[in-house]
């Protein structure tokens, strides 16, 4: 059984299209996340057992992830099913890739790379108490330890969509979200305008971390599209401010 604390948010669901793969770098693991044509998402070790090619360079064909180097095709369980150089021979049972538990929740892709998770398909529970249905806006990467970056980002300011003012009639507050699996904070704005942003993330490697910015869905498709674009632009400015603290003057000035 895996612990809730083992689950790591590594990407927005919308950032991984059907029949695609991408690399995720964690402190102790190189991971490939990939999605089948029918939408199932998987997390594997990012290495072909044949010659070590990164599977994130591969292609998804017939619900298999195919290595770019010699075309070995692996099914959703990580087992090799076809070797082009030996079309009439069965792939050996040892021709397989290490798999980890992977799921989608709150429009994020989560993986569990703990030893207990390998090949297990562990379940993920937990509720986003106090937070409405979340929609993913954007992921950004920056230097720093995740805990310290989240603490710093908690002082960031944002303007709600449609607000026309200088921010003087707005109030911001930050709270932790212990009921959202993983490290997460919620930034609330109130006053002349109101809204909220939820930020979670994962530690990468070489002193970097990824931040995933979300906001509650209104249920209105057109409005949500505008809000997603609005906060995606905010996320880009947040990344710039984190990378240029001196140029950002007093930390995080009000920006939208």
C-alpha positions as a LaTeX table, in Angstrom:
\begin{tabular}{lrrr}
\hline
Residue & $x$ (\AA) & $y$ (\AA) & $z$ (\AA) \\
\hline
Unk1 & 0.00 & 0.00 & 0.00 \\
Unk2 & 1.40 & 3.40 & $-0.93$ \\
Unk3 & 1.23 & 6.52 & 1.20 \\
Unk4 & $-0.62$ & 9.62 & 0.10 \\
Unk5 & 2.62 & 11.57 & 0.60 \\
Unk6 & 4.26 & 9.49 & $-2.15$ \\
Unk7 & 2.09 & 11.01 & $-4.86$ \\
Unk8 & 3.81 & 13.76 & $-6.86$ \\
Unk9 & 2.07 & 16.17 & $-9.28$ \\
Unk10 & 4.28 & 16.24 & $-12.36$ \\
Unk11 & 2.20 & 17.86 & $-15.12$ \\
Unk12 & $-1.11$ & 19.36 & $-16.06$ \\
Unk13 & $-3.45$ & 16.86 & $-17.70$ \\
Unk14 & $-3.90$ & 19.24 & $-20.61$ \\
Unk15 & $-0.14$ & 19.35 & $-21.22$ \\
Unk16 & $-0.08$ & 15.69 & $-22.27$ \\
Unk17 & $-2.04$ & 15.15 & $-25.47$ \\
Unk18 & $-3.41$ & 11.81 & $-26.61$ \\
Unk19 & $-0.79$ & 9.55 & $-28.24$ \\
Unk20 & 2.14 & 11.56 & $-26.88$ \\
Unk21 & 4.99 & 11.17 & $-24.40$ \\
Unk22 & 7.17 & 13.56 & $-22.43$ \\
Unk23 & 10.01 & 13.39 & $-19.93$ \\
Unk24 & 9.69 & 14.29 & $-16.25$ \\
Unk25 & 12.82 & 14.72 & $-14.14$ \\
Unk26 & 12.52 & 13.94 & $-10.43$ \\
Unk27 & 15.34 & 14.05 & $-7.86$ \\
Unk28 & 16.08 & 10.32 & $-8.07$ \\
Unk29 & 14.22 & 9.18 & $-11.16$ \\
Unk30 & 13.99 & 9.89 & $-14.87$ \\
Unk31 & 10.35 & 9.31 & $-15.78$ \\
Unk32 & 8.41 & 9.22 & $-19.02$ \\
Unk33 & 4.70 & 9.96 & $-18.85$ \\
Unk34 & 2.69 & 8.99 & $-21.88$ \\
Unk35 & $-0.93$ & 8.86 & $-22.94$ \\
Unk36 & $-2.60$ & 6.30 & $-25.18$ \\
Unk37 & $-4.83$ & 7.30 & $-28.07$ \\
Unk38 & $-7.83$ & 6.45 & $-25.90$ \\
Unk39 & $-6.63$ & 8.66 & $-23.05$ \\
Unk40 & $-5.04$ & 6.34 & $-20.47$ \\
Unk41 & $-1.95$ & 7.81 & $-18.83$ \\
Unk42 & 1.14 & 5.88 & $-17.70$ \\
Unk43 & 4.44 & 6.58 & $-15.93$ \\
Unk44 & 7.53 & 4.49 & $-16.63$ \\
Unk45 & 11.27 & 4.60 & $-16.21$ \\
Unk46 & 12.51 & 6.73 & $-19.10$ \\
Unk47 & 14.84 & 4.12 & $-20.52$ \\
Unk48 & 14.46 & 1.39 & $-23.12$ \\
Unk49 & 15.87 & $-1.91$ & $-21.78$ \\
Unk50 & 17.49 & $-2.62$ & $-25.16$ \\
Unk51 & 20.04 & 0.17 & $-25.63$ \\
Unk52 & 19.03 & 2.74 & $-23.05$ \\
Unk53 & 17.29 & 5.20 & $-25.39$ \\
Unk54 & 14.92 & 7.60 & $-23.65$ \\
Unk55 & 11.38 & 6.43 & $-24.19$ \\
Unk56 & 10.18 & 10.04 & $-24.13$ \\
Unk57 & 11.66 & 10.31 & $-27.64$ \\
Unk58 & 9.39 & 7.49 & $-28.80$ \\
Unk59 & 5.98 & 7.40 & $-30.45$ \\
Unk60 & 2.62 & 5.97 & $-29.43$ \\
Unk61 & 1.33 & 3.42 & $-31.93$ \\
Unk62 & $-1.60$ & 1.05 & $-31.45$ \\
Unk63 & $-1.71$ & 1.79 & $-27.71$ \\
Unk64 & 1.98 & 0.93 & $-27.36$ \\
Unk65 & 4.95 & 3.18 & $-26.65$ \\
Unk66 & 7.53 & 2.50 & $-29.35$ \\
Unk67 & 11.23 & 3.21 & $-28.84$ \\
Unk68 & 12.67 & 5.59 & $-31.40$ \\
Unk69 & 15.97 & 3.70 & $-31.71$ \\
Unk70 & 15.16 & 0.15 & $-32.80$ \\
Unk71 & 11.37 & 0.25 & $-32.74$ \\
Unk72 & 10.73 & $-2.00$ & $-29.77$ \\
Unk73 & 7.05 & $-1.63$ & $-28.84$ \\
Unk74 & 5.88 & $-1.84$ & $-25.22$ \\
Unk75 & 2.29 & $-2.38$ & $-24.12$ \\
Unk76 & 0.55 & $-0.53$ & $-21.29$ \\
Unk77 & 2.04 & $-2.93$ & $-18.74$ \\
Unk78 & 5.57 & $-2.07$ & $-19.87$ \\
Unk79 & 6.13 & $-5.44$ & $-21.54$ \\
Unk80 & 7.77 & $-5.58$ & $-24.97$ \\
Unk81 & 5.36 & $-7.01$ & $-27.55$ \\
Unk82 & 7.24 & $-6.64$ & $-30.80$ \\
Unk83 & 10.85 & $-6.38$ & $-31.99$ \\
Unk84 & 11.09 & $-5.32$ & $-35.66$ \\
Unk85 & 14.47 & $-7.05$ & $-36.12$ \\
Unk86 & 12.88 & $-10.37$ & $-35.07$ \\
Unk87 & 9.28 & $-10.16$ & $-36.31$ \\
Unk88 & 8.61 & $-13.89$ & $-35.97$ \\
Unk89 & 10.06 & $-14.31$ & $-32.49$ \\
Unk90 & 8.33 & $-13.60$ & $-29.20$ \\
Unk91 & 9.90 & $-10.89$ & $-27.08$ \\
Unk92 & 11.60 & $-12.32$ & $-23.97$ \\
Unk93 & 9.81 & $-11.73$ & $-20.64$ \\
Unk94 & 12.83 & $-9.78$ & $-19.42$ \\
Unk95 & 12.28 & $-7.17$ & $-22.15$ \\
Unk96 & 10.19 & $-4.87$ & $-20.00$ \\
Unk97 & 10.28 & $-1.37$ & $-18.53$ \\
Unk98 & 9.81 & $-0.48$ & $-14.88$ \\
Unk99 & 6.37 & 1.04 & $-14.36$ \\
Unk100 & 5.00 & 3.22 & $-11.58$ \\
Unk101 & 1.53 & 4.11 & $-10.40$ \\
Unk102 & 0.06 & 7.04 & $-12.30$ \\
Unk103 & $-3.32$ & 8.73 & $-12.15$ \\
Unk104 & $-5.14$ & 11.99 & $-12.88$ \\
Unk105 & $-6.82$ & 14.15 & $-10.25$ \\
Unk106 & $-7.72$ & 17.85 & $-10.14$ \\
Unk107 & $-6.63$ & 18.10 & $-13.80$ \\
Unk108 & $-3.08$ & 17.11 & $-12.84$ \\
Unk109 & $-1.06$ & 14.00 & $-13.62$ \\
Unk110 & 0.30 & 12.38 & $-10.47$ \\
Unk111 & 2.93 & 9.65 & $-10.16$ \\
Unk112 & 4.14 & 7.54 & $-7.27$ \\
Unk113 & 7.75 & 6.44 & $-7.77$ \\
Unk114 & 8.10 & 4.74 & $-4.39$ \\
Unk115 & 9.34 & 1.16 & $-4.31$ \\
Unk116 & 5.90 & 0.03 & $-3.15$ \\
Unk117 & 4.33 & 1.59 & $-6.24$ \\
Unk118 & 6.40 & $-0.19$ & $-8.89$ \\
Unk119 & 4.04 & $-2.16$ & $-11.11$ \\
Unk120 & 1.30 & $-1.96$ & $-8.48$ \\
Unk121 & $-1.22$ & 0.48 & $-9.88$ \\
Unk122 & $-1.91$ & 1.91 & $-6.42$ \\
Unk123 & $-5.03$ & 3.96 & $-5.79$ \\
Unk124 & $-5.07$ & 7.63 & $-4.90$ \\
Unk125 & $-7.64$ & 9.12 & $-2.58$ \\
Unk126 & $-8.00$ & 12.45 & $-0.83$ \\
Unk127 & $-10.25$ & 15.43 & $-1.35$ \\
Unk128 & $-9.57$ & 19.04 & $-2.25$ \\
Unk129 & $-11.59$ & 20.27 & 0.73 \\
Unk130 & $-12.39$ & 23.95 & 0.59 \\
Unk131 & $-11.53$ & 24.14 & $-3.10$ \\
Unk132 & $-14.05$ & 23.90 & $-5.90$ \\
Unk133 & $-13.38$ & 21.80 & $-9.00$ \\
Unk134 & $-9.97$ & 22.87 & $-10.21$ \\
Unk135 & $-8.84$ & 23.52 & $-13.74$ \\
Unk136 & $-5.20$ & 23.51 & $-14.75$ \\
Unk137 & $-3.75$ & 26.74 & $-16.17$ \\
Unk138 & 0.01 & 26.37 & $-16.62$ \\
Unk139 & 3.21 & 24.80 & $-15.29$ \\
Unk140 & 6.37 & 26.85 & $-14.82$ \\
Unk141 & 9.86 & 25.86 & $-13.67$ \\
Unk142 & 12.21 & 27.87 & $-11.48$ \\
Unk143 & 15.33 & 27.48 & $-9.35$ \\
Unk144 & 14.91 & 26.62 & $-5.69$ \\
Unk145 & 13.63 & 24.13 & $-3.17$ \\
Unk146 & 9.90 & 23.50 & $-3.59$ \\
Unk147 & 8.96 & 24.25 & 0.02 \\
Unk148 & 10.87 & 27.53 & 0.03 \\
Unk149 & 9.51 & 28.56 & $-3.36$ \\
Unk150 & 5.92 & 27.86 & $-2.30$ \\
Unk151 & 6.46 & 29.92 & 0.85 \\
Unk152 & 7.78 & 32.79 & $-1.27$ \\
Unk153 & 5.02 & 32.48 & $-3.86$ \\
Unk154 & 2.48 & 32.78 & $-1.06$ \\
Unk155 & 3.19 & 36.52 & $-1.03$ \\
Unk156 & 2.48 & 36.88 & $-4.75$ \\
Unk157 & $-0.35$ & 39.14 & $-5.86$ \\
Unk158 & $-2.73$ & 38.76 & $-8.76$ \\
Unk159 & $-5.65$ & 40.69 & $-10.20$ \\
Unk160 & $-8.92$ & 38.87 & $-10.92$ \\
Unk161 & $-10.11$ & 38.65 & $-14.50$ \\
Unk162 & $-12.16$ & 41.74 & $-15.37$ \\
Unk163 & $-10.87$ & 43.81 & $-12.45$ \\
Unk164 & $-10.07$ & 47.40 & $-13.48$ \\
Unk165 & $-8.04$ & 49.05 & $-10.76$ \\
Unk166 & $-4.63$ & 49.37 & $-9.16$ \\
Unk167 & $-5.16$ & 46.76 & $-6.46$ \\
Unk168 & $-5.51$ & 49.18 & $-3.56$ \\
Unk169 & $-9.07$ & 48.01 & $-2.93$ \\
Unk170 & $-8.09$ & 44.33 & $-2.89$ \\
Unk171 & $-6.90$ & 42.09 & $-0.08$ \\
Unk172 & $-4.87$ & 38.90 & $-0.46$ \\
Unk173 & $-4.36$ & 35.97 & 1.86 \\
Unk174 & $-2.54$ & 32.65 & 1.61 \\
Unk175 & $-3.45$ & 29.33 & 3.20 \\
Unk176 & $-1.97$ & 25.85 & 3.05 \\
Unk177 & $-4.12$ & 23.08 & 1.61 \\
Unk178 & $-3.28$ & 19.99 & 3.68 \\
Unk179 & $-6.23$ & 18.06 & 2.23 \\
Unk180 & $-4.93$ & 18.39 & $-1.32$ \\
Unk181 & $-2.51$ & 15.54 & $-1.88$ \\
Unk182 & 1.01 & 16.93 & $-2.14$ \\
Unk183 & 2.35 & 20.34 & $-1.10$ \\
Unk184 & $-0.11$ & 23.05 & $-2.10$ \\
Unk185 & $-1.09$ & 26.60 & $-1.25$ \\
Unk186 & $-4.15$ & 28.68 & $-2.01$ \\
Unk187 & $-3.96$ & 32.42 & $-2.65$ \\
Unk188 & $-7.25$ & 34.26 & $-2.17$ \\
Unk189 & $-8.10$ & 37.77 & $-3.27$ \\
Unk190 & $-11.12$ & 39.66 & $-1.93$ \\
Unk191 & $-12.49$ & 43.18 & $-1.83$ \\
Unk192 & $-13.49$ & 44.91 & $-5.05$ \\
Unk193 & $-12.83$ & 41.62 & $-6.85$ \\
Unk194 & $-12.52$ & 38.04 & $-5.71$ \\
Unk195 & $-10.94$ & 34.84 & $-6.99$ \\
Unk196 & $-8.42$ & 32.20 & $-5.97$ \\
Unk197 & $-5.37$ & 30.42 & $-7.31$ \\
Unk198 & $-4.11$ & 27.04 & $-6.16$ \\
Unk199 & $-0.43$ & 26.25 & $-6.64$ \\
Unk200 & 1.21 & 22.87 & $-6.15$ \\
Unk201 & 4.42 & 21.48 & $-7.53$ \\
Unk202 & 7.21 & 18.93 & $-7.56$ \\
Unk203 & 10.91 & 18.96 & $-6.85$ \\
Unk204 & 12.98 & 18.37 & $-9.98$ \\
Unk205 & 16.76 & 18.07 & $-10.07$ \\
Unk206 & 19.77 & 20.39 & $-9.92$ \\
Unk207 & 18.00 & 22.72 & $-7.51$ \\
Unk208 & 14.93 & 23.28 & $-9.66$ \\
Unk209 & 11.23 & 22.73 & $-9.06$ \\
Unk210 & 8.03 & 22.80 & $-11.08$ \\
Unk211 & 4.97 & 24.82 & $-10.10$ \\
Unk212 & 1.49 & 23.93 & $-11.35$ \\
Unk213 & $-1.02$ & 26.79 & $-11.33$ \\
Unk214 & $-4.73$ & 26.03 & $-11.08$ \\
Unk215 & $-7.92$ & 27.94 & $-10.44$ \\
Unk216 & $-11.50$ & 26.80 & $-9.72$ \\
Unk217 & $-13.70$ & 26.16 & $-12.73$ \\
Unk218 & $-16.87$ & 28.21 & $-13.08$ \\
Unk219 & $-18.58$ & 25.65 & $-15.31$ \\
Unk220 & $-18.88$ & 28.26 & $-18.07$ \\
Unk221 & $-16.69$ & 27.08 & $-20.97$ \\
Unk222 & $-16.02$ & 30.51 & $-22.48$ \\
Unk223 & $-15.38$ & 32.17 & $-19.13$ \\
Unk224 & $-13.08$ & 29.36 & $-18.02$ \\
Unk225 & $-11.10$ & 29.69 & $-21.24$ \\
Unk226 & $-10.59$ & 33.40 & $-20.55$ \\
Unk227 & $-9.63$ & 32.74 & $-16.92$ \\
Unk228 & $-7.21$ & 30.00 & $-17.93$ \\
Unk229 & $-5.49$ & 32.37 & $-20.37$ \\
Unk230 & $-5.50$ & 35.17 & $-17.79$ \\
Unk231 & $-3.77$ & 33.08 & $-15.13$ \\
Unk232 & $-1.42$ & 31.44 & $-17.63$ \\
Unk233 & $-0.07$ & 34.90 & $-18.40$ \\
Unk234 & 0.17 & 35.55 & $-14.66$ \\
Unk235 & 2.17 & 32.33 & $-14.26$ \\
Unk236 & 4.70 & 33.49 & $-16.86$ \\
Unk237 & 5.17 & 36.76 & $-14.99$ \\
Unk238 & 5.47 & 34.86 & $-11.73$ \\
Unk239 & 8.27 & 32.78 & $-13.24$ \\
Unk240 & 10.03 & 35.94 & $-14.40$ \\
Unk241 & 9.73 & 37.50 & $-10.94$ \\
Unk242 & 11.17 & 34.38 & $-9.31$ \\
Unk243 & 14.09 & 34.43 & $-11.75$ \\
Unk244 & 14.67 & 38.19 & $-11.41$ \\
Unk245 & 14.01 & 39.09 & $-7.76$ \\
Unk246 & 16.00 & 42.34 & $-7.93$ \\
Unk247 & 14.20 & 43.55 & $-11.05$ \\
Unk248 & 10.87 & 42.61 & $-9.46$ \\
Unk249 & 11.52 & 45.35 & $-6.89$ \\
Unk250 & 9.76 & 44.52 & $-3.61$ \\
Unk251 & 9.27 & 40.84 & $-4.32$ \\
Unk252 & 5.91 & 40.51 & $-6.02$ \\
Unk253 & 4.17 & 43.70 & $-7.03$ \\
Unk254 & 0.57 & 43.51 & $-8.21$ \\
Unk255 & 0.39 & 42.16 & $-11.73$ \\
Unk256 & $-2.25$ & 40.43 & $-13.81$ \\
\hline
\end{tabular}
